[in-house]
Amino acid sequence: MTPDSPPQPWWRSFSRAHWFVFIVAALAWLFDCFDQQVFNLTRGGAMDALLADKTKATEYGSYTTSVFLIGWSIGGLIFGALGDRFGRARMLTWTILLYSLSTGLNAFSTGFTDFCVYRFITGLGVGGVFGLAVALVADSVPDHTRAPALGLLQALSTWGNLAAGGAGMAIGALGRQHLLPFGFAPWQALFLVGAIPALLSVFVLTKLKEPEKWVHARAEGKKTGVQFGSYATLLWHPKWRKNAWIGLIACTAGIIGLWGIGNFHPQIVGDIIARGAVARGLTGEALAGEKAYWQATGLLLQNVGGFLGMLTLAKLAQTQGRKFAFGLALLLSFLSTVLVFKFMRERDQMYWMLPIMGFGQLSVFGVYAVYLPELFPISLRSTGTSFCYNVGRMVAATAPFTVGRITKSLGGNIEGFRTAGLWMSLVLLIGIVVLPLLPETKDRPLPDE
């Protein structure tokens, strides 16, 4: 290439080894998100089937989400540190196996308690994937490709969400026609589909190698006494503790926006669809299938917007700066949440309101993938990324519980739920307030010890 030649696209710098690492990491995170959305689609149907008092389905559905998020945060802390200590690739394999098999077990739940146990175990595996996958790619690819590669990795996660929506639509359609095998309800069939990623872990276990950068740094660390995966260093070292604690607050705001509020939009969709379906005389299995179909459609619409939001804001993070993109994404998340929870009342409004909400809420996560690994050195990259991303879920786990309690205090109906979500969305603005305290990392190399 001559000096006057146009710059090459970043992906042309990838070797076959780089592509293999990127594809495996992207698939791990994609299937992780698939399992997350399987839960969002099945939560309502599972509670209807497993609770004796059907009127408590909305309230208890919020509690199962809190259990899942607690498991998620604990798993992120455990596997994030283990990834820095023993290898990103090795731990990634075990997290895939854990979340996929336990998702399959949810199909055989007999009550609220064992359903929550399986959700907690699934959360342990799900929580480890993001930090491990991001650290694996960040340490494996050429420096100038890191930001766009991580932005694309995060954007591709919406394909997992879309796949879950497609699977939900297919299973909902089969349920409407009474064609599901072995007497499975739609929620059970979807959980079984969620067990498929276990096959990927077998492939990963034998093929994926640790990044050379990490291998060399780990060997040097043993000589110099650098502690890999140390939470004491992360949380008390004067150079890293500020990034960890402020990053945690900023991440928590966005996570609450999606997991504490936005991912409950299937309940709003279900109410809109149920009113029309009951008026047409649908009951029982046919009504459940109708709701499952349209809730899955809503998920697809949300994630079409989410894919575009992640790509757009990840690109803005590269061109305009990480903090600018972060703040804009949080603001868009807040405004789009208000749009859906306050104003979405008819089925036709889903087609444009849910993509807008997906664009806003998921755009925040596109910035996370680019920004978080740039805040920590290689000995703490997986640990720090997982701490900000997953401890945020520990705090976010209180949001569904809070929404459930507020909903109950407002009458336990869908209008009370909408109002509760609107109040909770104010948390997103806290993330914007703390952003000035974080460093700008645009055009800077990954930090040293």
Secondary structure by P-SEA (a helix, b strand, c coil): cccccccccccccccaaaaaaaaaaaaaaaaaaaaaaaaaaaaaaaaaaccccccaaaaaaaaaaaaaaaaaaaaaaaaaaaaacccaaaaaaaaaaaaaaaaaaccccccaaaaaaaaaaaaaaaaacaaaaaaaaaacccccaaaaaaaaaaaaaaaaaaaaaaaaaaaaaaaaaccccccccaaaaaaaaaacaaaaaaaaaccccccaaaaaaaaaaaaaccccccccccccccccaaaaaaaaaaaaaaaaacccccccaaaaaaaaaaaaaaaaccccaaaaaaaaaaaaaaaaaaaaaaaaaaaaaaaaaacccaaaaaaaaaaaaaaaaaaaccccccccccccaaaaaaaacaaaaaaaaaccccccccccaaaaaaaaaaaaaaaacaaaaaaaaaaaaacccaaaaaaaaaaacaaaaaaaaaccccccccccccccc
